[in-house]
Amino acid sequence: MTRTIAAAAMAAILAAPSVFAQAPSATENRAGSQGPGTRSELGAQGRTGTGGQTGTGGQTGSRTQTGTANSTIPGGVLGQTGNQGQVLGQAGVQGRGTAGTGGVNDSLFAAAAAVGGMTEVMISQLGVQKATDPELKRFSQQMIEEHTRMNAELMSMARQKGIALPRTLDYRADFCAQSLAGLSGEKFDKCYAKAQLILHMDSVATFEAEAERGLDPDVKSMASKALTHIKQHLKEIKPIAMRYEKEEHQSQSGIGNATERPVR
């Protein structure tokens, strides 16, 4: 579900100049060209058998990549030692679900939520610094405060459960931040609003999956609680992003003028 929603949102955004242009993926195998530093990842995948039976997933693969995903963690909210190899290496221990429904892996959810939370804080810091729209500036400060709190709760839960969390952002988040940092004025506001919309659509799908099909009751409960706030964030940013989309469409179509834009 997460991949489908994120992919659909991405297709819509790429039609206009966007911060989510094609960027090197953190899951691609590459060497040398990205600079120093290596990361190893271990992944595992559960398989669902026939007749409604769900297996436990025994496959474990490994891959090594070379890159420079060395982004500073916003606010130090995820100070726990860990790397993506440790995080993804925990995948093989889970995977059971009820008949007809596969359970989601709590460790992979925590890793995805951690990266999403770090990205949100970092992007929102740019919003506070560069947004000219008062609504976006207010929203950005709210996101820093609320996602910093949720990141801290996630870190505390991960410690209790022995789950290693990633300490760096993925390439997509790095590219998004770098692209936004190079914009200013209304161009920044428009692209920033779109970025926040996509980030929260992706987060809602991720947290919904854990809240509905998580295996650890504590992690599942935490996801359900956070989901309420993330849905509210999405509800707030969507009309702002759609307003910029409408203005761009009118501008390209020659419809309306500057006096018809909402007063900010």
C-alpha positions in Angstrom: 0.0 0.0 0.0 2.8 2.5 0.9 4.6 2.0 -2.3 1.4 2.4 -4.4 0.3 5.6 -2.7 3.8 7.1 -2.8 4.2 6.2 -6.4 0.8 7.7 -7.4 1.7 10.9 -5.5 5.1 11.0 -7.1 3.6 10.7 -10.7 1.4 13.7 -10.1 4.2 15.8 -8.7 6.7 15.1 -11.4 4.5 16.7 -14.0 5.6 20.1 -12.5 9.1 21.2 -11.3 9.5 19.3 -8.2 11.9 18.4 -5.4 11.2 14.8 -6.0 13.0 14.3 -9.3 14.7 11.0 -9.9 17.5 10.6 -7.3 19.8 7.7 -6.5 18.0 5.1 -4.5 19.3 4.0 -1.2 18.5 0.4 -2.2 20.6 0.4 -5.4 23.9 -1.4 -5.5 26.6 1.1 -6.4 30.3 1.6 -5.8 32.9 4.3 -6.0 30.9 7.1 -7.7 29.1 8.3 -4.5 32.1 8.9 -2.4 33.6 7.3 0.7 31.8 5.2 3.2 30.0 1.9 2.9 26.8 0.5 4.3 25.7 -3.1 4.4 22.1 -4.1 4.6 20.6 -7.5 5.4 17.0 -8.0 4.4 14.6 -10.8 4.8 11.2 -11.4 3.2 8.2 -13.4 4.5 6.4 -15.6 2.1 2.7 -16.4 2.2 1.7 -20.0 1.4 -1.5 -21.2 -0.3 -4.8 -21.9 1.4 -4.5 -18.8 3.6 -1.5 -20.1 5.5 1.3 -17.6 6.2 4.9 -18.7 6.5 7.5 -17.1 8.7 9.9 -16.1 5.9 13.3 -17.8 6.1 15.2 -16.0 3.3 18.0 -13.7 4.2 19.8 -11.7 1.5 22.7 -9.4 1.7 23.9 -6.5 -0.3 26.6 -3.9 0.0 26.6 -0.3 -1.3 29.0 2.6 -1.3 27.7 6.1 -0.8 27.6 9.3 1.2 24.4 9.2 3.1 26.0 11.1 6.0 23.2 13.7 6.8 23.2 15.1 10.2 20.3 13.9 12.3 18.0 16.9 13.0 18.1 17.9 16.6 19.8 14.7 17.6 16.5 13.0 18.2 17.8 9.6 17.2 21.0 9.3 19.1 20.8 5.5 19.4 23.6 3.6 17.9 22.7 1.5 15.0 22.9 1.2 11.2 20.7 0.0 8.4 22.5 -3.3 8.3 21.4 -4.0 11.9 17.9 -2.7 11.3 17.2 -4.7 8.2 18.9 -7.8 9.6 16.0 -8.1 12.1 13.5 -8.6 9.3 13.6 -12.4 9.2 12.3 -12.9 12.7 8.8 -11.7 12.0 6.2 -12.2 9.3 3.3 -14.2 10.8 -0.2 -12.8 10.2 -3.8 -14.0 10.4 -5.2 -16.0 7.6 -5.6 -13.9 4.5 -3.6 -11.0 6.0 0.2 -10.8 6.3 1.6 -9.2 9.4 4.1 -6.3 8.9 7.6 -6.4 10.4 7.8 -4.2 13.4 11.6 -3.6 13.0 11.2 -2.5 9.4 8.4 -0.2 10.4 10.5 1.4 13.1 13.3 1.9 10.6 11.0 3.5 8.1 9.3 5.7 10.7 12.7 6.8 12.0 13.9 7.9 8.6 10.6 9.6 7.9 10.6 11.4 11.2 14.2 12.7 10.7 13.3 13.8 7.2 10.2 15.7 8.4 12.2 17.6 11.1 15.0 18.5 8.6 12.6 19.6 5.9 10.5 21.6 8.3 13.5 23.4 9.5 14.0 24.7 6.0 10.3 25.7 6.0 10.8 27.9 9.1 13.9 29.5 7.6 12.8 30.0 4.0 9.0 30.0 3.7 7.4 33.3 2.8 3.8 32.0 3.2 2.8 32.6 6.9 0.7 29.4 6.8 3.7 27.3 5.7 5.9 29.0 8.3 3.4 28.2 11.1 2.9 24.7 9.8 6.7 24.1 9.7 7.2 25.1 13.3 4.4 22.8 14.4 5.9 19.9 12.5 9.3 20.4 14.1 7.7 20.3 17.6 5.4 17.4 17.0 7.7 15.2 14.9 10.6 15.8 17.4 8.3 14.5 20.1 7.2 11.5 18.1 10.8 10.7 17.1 11.8 10.7 20.8 8.9 8.3 21.6 9.9 6.0 18.8 13.5 6.0 20.0 12.4 5.1 23.5 10.3 2.3 22.2 13.1 1.0 20.0 15.4 0.9 23.0 12.9 -1.2 25.0 12.4 -3.6 22.2 16.1 -3.9 21.2 15.4 -2.5 17.7 18.3 -0.7 16.0 17.3 2.6 14.3 19.1 4.1 11.3 21.1 7.2 12.0 21.2 8.7 8.5 18.7 9.8 5.9 18.3 8.0 2.6 19.3 9.4 -0.7 15.8 10.5 -1.6 15.5 12.6 1.6 19.0 14.1 1.0 18.1 15.1 -2.5 14.8 16.6 -1.5 16.5 18.8 1.2 19.3 19.8 -1.2 16.8 20.7 -3.9 14.6 22.8 -1.6 17.6 24.6 -0.1 18.4 26.0 -3.6 14.9 27.6 -4.0 13.5 30.8 -2.6 10.4 32.9 -2.5 7.1 31.6 -3.9 9.0 28.9 -5.8 10.2 27.5 -2.5 6.8 27.7 -1.0 5.2 25.8 -3.8 7.7 23.0 -3.9 8.0 22.8 -0.1 4.2 22.4 0.2 4.3 19.6 -2.3 7.1 17.9 -0.5 5.3 18.1 2.8 2.2 16.6 1.2 4.1 13.6 -0.2 5.9 13.1 3.1 2.7 12.9 5.0 0.9 10.7 2.5 3.7 8.3 2.8 3.8 8.5 6.6 0.0 7.9 6.9 0.3 4.7 4.7 3.3 3.5 6.7 1.7 4.0 10.2 -1.6 2.6 9.0 0.0 -0.6 8.0 1.7 -1.0 11.4 -1.4 0.1 13.4 -3.5 -2.5 11.6 -1.1 -5.4 11.1 1.8 -4.9 13.4 2.9 -7.9 15.4 4.2 -6.3 18.6 1.3 -4.9 20.6 3.4 -2.0 22.0 4.8 -0.9 18.7 1.3 -1.3 17.1 -0.2 0.9 19.8 2.4 3.6 19.4 1.8 3.6 15.7 -1.9 4.0 16.2 -1.4 6.9 18.5 1.0 8.7 16.2 -1.3 8.0 13.2 -3.9 10.3 14.6 -1.5 13.3 14.6 0.0 12.5 11.2 -3.5 12.3 9.6 -4.2 15.8 11.1 -0.9 17.0 9.6 -2.0 15.7 6.2 -5.4 17.4 6.6 -3.7 20.7 7.3 -1.1 20.7 4.5 -3.3 19.3 1.7 -5.3 22.5 1.1 -2.2 24.6 1.1 -0.5 22.4 -1.4 -3.6 22.2 -3.6 -3.9 26.0 -3.5 -0.4 26.3 -5.0 -1.3 23.6 -7.6 -4.4 25.6 -8.6 -2.5 28.8 -8.9 0.1 27.2 -11.1 -2.6 25.7 -13.3 -4.3 29.1 -13.6 -1.1 30.8 -14.4 -0.3 28.2 -17.2 -3.8 28.5 -18.6 -3.8 32.3 -18.5 -6.8 32.3 -16.1 -7.1 34.7 -13.3 -4.5 37.2 -12.1 -2.5 38.1 -9.0 -5.4 39.9 -7.4 -7.4 36.7 -7.3 -4.9 34.9 -5.1 -5.7 34.5 -1.4 -4.2 37.1 0.9 -1.3 35.6 2.9 
